[in-house]
Amino acid sequence: MEATGELPTYSSRSFVRTRRRLDTWVDWHPKLGGGPTVEVFADRVRIFAPQGMMLESRDLEILAATASIRRDNIGWAGTPFRKRSCVRISGRTRVRPIEVALSAPADLNDLWRELLAAGFRES
């Protein structure tokens, strides 16, 4: 998706969950294609994973102007099981609304600061 040549201000591997119907959360496969990566740019975040679930590549881009962030603890499928501290992004891709929970192996505070600097608003 990235064609402008702009470099990200932040980049890290991440554990990713996306929200589905009935308040359930689905884990992206953590190993296929090297695992999911999060990149923060001046006005957006990009979350991608080569060959994610079902062997399809995933590439999401969420504009800061359309999104909010908050800290949360989300478990497997929305249950208390395997809860992880995360940064939860609620926004829109180019085609639909989306909610994503990111748990970076690096310090979550670094990701949080970069998202705020990119213009994401705290909810």
RAURBEL-V734008 format. One record per helix or strand of 3 or more residues. SS is the DSSP state (2 for helix, 1 for strand). FROM is the first residue (numbers start at 1). LEN is the number of residues. Records with the same first field share a line. If there is no record, write none. Layout:
SS->FROM-LEN ; FROM-LEN
//
This chain:
1->10-10 ; 25-3 ; 37-4 ; 44-6 ; 58-6 ; 68-7 ; 84-9 ; 97-8
2->21-3 ; 32-3 ; 53-3 ; 64-3 ; 76-3 ; 108-10
//
